[in-house]
């Protein structure tokens, strides 16, 4: 079974993702914590892994996870934010006409099916990918879409990526998922986002986690850095935050040309691509 990895920080008593996993699968999940929270976490969950260093940020945490489960263990692993809930999308009566689906809470059976679908996607050659999120409209994406945005959760095939992982620049905190996704897409690694299921990432800037150090300017600067790293595939936009502690505040967002980034990998030069 694919390894389920949940990095968590300052949310020991509010483990939404872990508690949303059906009990049959919960002990297979690993909580990744910093040394400062290790002892307390061991009292709450039997399966933990401790990072090297405290207050290292989520990007550095993701890097350490990927070295452990990808390079060292050469395993398949699925990294999920610690404040998510799981759902399955069900086509409604008008699906053939309008592509609409309705989400329902995950069950033990459908959670197991979700894990099997991830494994099948990896078997089909998609060495990175994710489950869709409730942030995105699922119309036109069910049951899956290829070469698209990854957010809140991401899987990797460590066996196939063990040589590539050390070459990745992980350290763009605040846009780490987008940044790694674009690096892999432009190197020719297609992704798959499965929309038979979705994760609900909850409120932006909920207490704990990255909100400890991420303010609006930290977020905006991460967007600017991503645009600077991949100007051909990332443009900036302004949008008003609709929920959480930043509700009503205008912040930067990005428009990512994910499929275009993958297509770029299939030709020899950027000049040829832009013609």
C-alpha positions as CSV (number, residue, x, y, z in Angstrom):
1,X,0.0,0.0,0.0
2,X,1.2,3.5,-0.7
3,X,2.7,5.3,2.3
4,X,0.4,8.1,3.6
5,X,2.5,10.9,5.0
6,X,1.0,13.9,6.9
7,X,3.4,16.7,7.9
8,X,1.9,18.5,10.8
9,X,2.8,21.5,13.0
10,X,1.1,23.1,16.0
11,X,-2.1,21.1,15.3
12,X,-1.6,18.1,17.6
13,X,-5.2,18.4,19.0
14,X,-6.8,19.2,15.6
15,X,-5.7,16.3,13.3
16,X,-8.4,16.7,10.6
17,X,-6.6,14.7,7.9
18,X,-5.7,11.8,10.2
19,X,-9.1,11.7,11.7
20,X,-10.7,11.7,8.3
21,X,-8.9,8.5,7.3
22,X,-11.1,5.5,8.1
23,X,-9.8,3.6,11.1
24,X,-8.7,0.6,9.0
25,X,-6.1,2.7,7.3
26,X,-5.2,5.2,10.0
27,X,-2.3,3.3,11.5
28,X,-0.7,3.1,8.1
29,X,-0.4,6.9,8.1
30,X,2.7,8.6,9.4
31,X,2.7,12.0,11.1
32,X,5.8,14.0,10.3
33,X,6.6,16.3,13.1
34,X,9.5,18.6,14.3
35,X,11.6,17.5,17.3
36,X,9.9,20.1,19.5
37,X,6.6,18.2,19.1
38,X,7.9,14.6,18.9
39,X,7.2,13.4,22.5
40,X,3.7,14.8,22.6
41,X,2.8,13.4,19.2
42,X,4.0,9.9,20.2
43,X,1.4,9.9,22.9
44,X,-1.3,10.6,20.3
45,X,-0.3,8.4,17.4
46,X,1.9,5.3,17.2
47,X,3.5,6.1,13.8
48,X,5.6,9.3,13.6
49,X,8.7,10.5,11.8
50,X,10.8,13.4,13.1
51,X,12.4,16.0,10.9
52,X,15.9,17.3,11.2
53,X,15.5,20.6,13.0
54,X,12.8,22.8,14.4
55,X,11.0,25.6,12.7
56,X,12.2,24.6,9.2
57,X,9.1,25.5,7.2
58,X,7.0,23.3,5.0
59,X,9.2,23.3,1.9
60,X,12.2,22.0,3.8
61,X,9.9,19.5,5.5
62,X,8.7,18.3,2.1
63,X,12.3,17.9,1.0
64,X,13.2,15.8,4.0
65,X,10.1,13.6,3.4
66,X,11.0,13.1,-0.2
67,X,14.6,12.1,0.6
68,X,13.4,9.6,3.3
69,X,10.5,7.9,1.4
70,X,11.8,8.6,-2.2
71,X,15.6,8.3,-2.2
72,X,16.2,6.1,0.9
73,X,13.2,3.8,0.8
74,X,12.4,4.1,-2.9
75,X,8.7,3.8,-2.1
76,X,5.5,5.2,-3.3
77,X,4.3,7.9,-0.9
78,X,1.4,10.4,-0.7
79,X,1.9,13.6,1.2
80,X,-1.2,15.3,2.5
81,X,-1.7,18.6,4.3
82,X,-2.9,18.1,7.9
83,X,-6.2,20.0,7.6
84,X,-8.0,18.1,4.9
85,X,-11.1,15.9,4.6
86,X,-11.8,13.3,2.0
87,X,-14.8,12.9,-0.3
88,X,-15.9,10.9,-3.4
89,X,-17.4,12.5,-6.4
90,X,-20.5,10.8,-7.8
91,X,-21.9,11.6,-11.3
92,X,-25.4,12.9,-11.1
93,X,-28.3,12.1,-13.5
94,X,-27.3,14.8,-15.9
95,X,-23.6,13.9,-16.0
96,X,-23.5,12.9,-19.6
97,X,-25.0,16.3,-20.6
98,X,-23.2,18.7,-18.2
99,X,-20.4,16.7,-16.5
100,X,-21.7,17.6,-13.0
101,X,-20.9,15.5,-10.0
102,X,-21.9,15.5,-6.3
103,X,-19.5,14.9,-3.5
104,X,-20.2,12.6,-0.6
105,X,-18.0,11.8,2.5
106,X,-15.5,9.1,2.0
107,X,-16.1,5.6,3.4
108,X,-13.8,2.8,4.3
109,X,-14.6,1.1,1.0
110,X,-14.2,4.2,-1.2
111,X,-11.0,5.3,0.7
112,X,-9.5,1.9,-0.2
113,X,-10.7,2.4,-3.8
114,X,-9.0,5.8,-3.9
115,X,-5.7,4.3,-2.8
116,X,-6.0,1.6,-5.5
117,X,-6.7,4.3,-8.1
118,X,-3.5,6.2,-7.1
119,X,-1.5,3.0,-7.4
120,X,-3.0,2.3,-10.8
121,X,-2.1,5.8,-12.0
122,X,1.5,5.2,-10.9
123,X,1.5,1.9,-12.6
124,X,0.4,3.7,-15.8
125,X,3.5,5.9,-15.6
126,X,2.3,9.0,-13.7
127,X,5.1,9.3,-11.2
128,X,3.6,12.3,-9.5
129,X,0.1,13.5,-9.1
130,X,-2.7,14.2,-6.7
131,X,-6.3,14.0,-5.8
132,X,-8.5,16.9,-6.9
133,X,-9.6,19.5,-4.4
134,X,-12.9,21.2,-3.7
135,X,-11.2,24.5,-4.6
136,X,-11.5,23.6,-8.3
137,X,-14.7,23.0,-10.3
138,X,-14.7,19.3,-11.2
139,X,-16.7,19.7,-14.4
140,X,-14.7,18.3,-17.3
141,X,-12.1,16.8,-15.0
142,X,-13.9,13.6,-13.8
143,X,-12.6,10.9,-13.5
144,X,-9.1,12.5,-14.0
145,X,-7.1,15.2,-15.8
146,X,-3.5,15.1,-16.8
147,X,-0.8,17.7,-16.4
148,X,-2.6,20.1,-14.1
149,X,-2.3,21.9,-10.8
150,X,-1.3,20.0,-7.6
151,X,-2.4,21.5,-4.3
152,X,-2.9,20.2,-0.7
153,X,-1.8,16.7,-1.6
154,X,0.8,15.1,-3.9
155,X,2.0,11.6,-4.5
156,X,5.4,10.5,-5.8
157,X,6.8,7.2,-7.1
158,X,10.1,7.1,-5.2
159,X,11.4,4.1,-7.1
160,X,11.2,6.0,-10.4
161,X,12.2,9.4,-9.0
162,X,14.9,8.4,-6.6
163,X,17.6,9.8,-8.9
164,X,15.6,12.9,-9.8
165,X,14.6,14.0,-6.3
166,X,18.2,15.2,-5.3
167,X,18.1,17.4,-8.4
168,X,14.9,19.2,-7.4
169,X,15.0,22.6,-5.8
170,X,12.5,22.2,-3.0
171,X,13.0,25.5,-1.3
172,X,10.3,27.9,-2.5
173,X,8.4,28.0,0.8
174,X,4.8,29.2,0.2
175,X,4.6,27.8,-3.4
176,X,6.5,24.5,-2.9
177,X,3.9,22.3,-4.5
178,X,3.6,24.4,-7.6
179,X,7.3,24.9,-7.9
180,X,8.2,21.1,-7.7
181,X,5.3,20.3,-10.0
182,X,6.6,22.7,-12.7
183,X,10.2,21.4,-12.3
184,X,8.9,17.8,-12.9
185,X,6.6,18.7,-15.8
186,X,9.3,20.7,-17.6
187,X,11.6,17.6,-17.3
188,X,9.0,15.4,-18.9
189,X,7.3,13.8,-16.0
190,X,3.5,13.9,-16.6
191,X,1.2,14.1,-13.7
192,X,-2.4,12.9,-13.1
193,X,-5.0,14.6,-10.9
194,X,-7.8,12.1,-10.0
195,X,-11.2,13.8,-9.7
196,X,-13.2,10.7,-8.8
197,X,-12.3,11.9,-5.3
198,X,-11.5,15.3,-3.8
199,X,-9.9,16.6,-0.7
200,X,-11.3,19.7,1.1
201,X,-8.3,21.7,2.3
202,X,-10.4,23.7,4.8
203,X,-10.0,27.4,5.6
204,X,-7.0,29.3,4.4
205,X,-4.7,30.4,7.2
206,X,-6.3,28.2,9.8
207,X,-4.6,28.3,13.2
208,X,-1.3,26.3,13.3
209,X,0.7,24.9,10.4
210,X,2.2,27.4,7.9
211,X,0.0,30.2,9.3
212,X,2.5,30.4,12.1
213,X,5.0,32.2,9.8
214,X,3.0,32.9,6.6
215,X,1.5,36.4,6.3
216,X,0.1,38.1,3.2
217,X,3.5,39.5,2.1
218,X,5.2,36.1,2.6
219,X,2.5,34.6,0.3
220,X,2.7,37.4,-2.3
221,X,6.5,37.1,-2.4
222,X,6.3,33.3,-3.0
223,X,4.0,34.0,-6.0
224,X,6.5,36.6,-7.3
225,X,9.4,34.1,-6.9
226,X,7.5,31.4,-8.7
227,X,6.7,33.8,-11.6
228,X,10.4,34.7,-11.8
229,X,11.4,31.0,-11.9
230,X,8.9,30.1,-14.6
231,X,7.8,33.2,-16.4
232,X,6.8,31.2,-19.5
233,X,4.3,29.2,-17.5
234,X,3.3,31.4,-14.5
235,X,1.5,34.7,-14.6
236,X,0.3,36.7,-11.6
237,X,-3.2,38.0,-10.8
238,X,-4.9,39.7,-7.9
239,X,-7.8,38.2,-6.1
240,X,-9.8,38.8,-3.0
241,X,-9.6,36.1,-0.3
242,X,-13.0,34.7,0.4
243,X,-12.5,32.9,3.7
244,X,-10.2,32.5,6.7
245,X,-8.3,35.2,8.6
246,X,-7.4,36.9,5.3
247,X,-11.1,37.2,4.2
248,X,-11.6,40.4,2.2
249,X,-7.9,41.0,1.7
250,X,-6.6,41.3,-1.9
251,X,-3.7,39.0,-2.4
252,X,-1.6,37.7,-5.4
253,X,-2.6,34.4,-7.1
254,X,-1.1,32.6,-10.1
255,X,-2.3,31.4,-13.4
256,X,-0.3,28.2,-14.1
257,X,0.1,26.8,-17.6
258,X,0.7,23.3,-16.4
259,X,0.0,21.4,-19.6
260,X,2.1,23.9,-21.6
261,X,4.9,23.2,-19.2
262,X,4.7,19.5,-19.9
263,X,4.5,20.1,-23.7
264,X,7.7,22.2,-23.4
265,X,9.5,19.1,-22.1
266,X,8.6,17.3,-25.3
267,X,10.6,19.6,-27.6
268,X,14.3,20.5,-27.7
269,X,14.4,24.2,-27.1
270,X,12.3,27.0,-25.6
271,X,12.8,29.0,-28.9
272,X,11.1,26.2,-30.8
273,X,8.3,26.1,-28.3
274,X,7.6,29.8,-28.5
275,X,7.5,29.9,-32.3
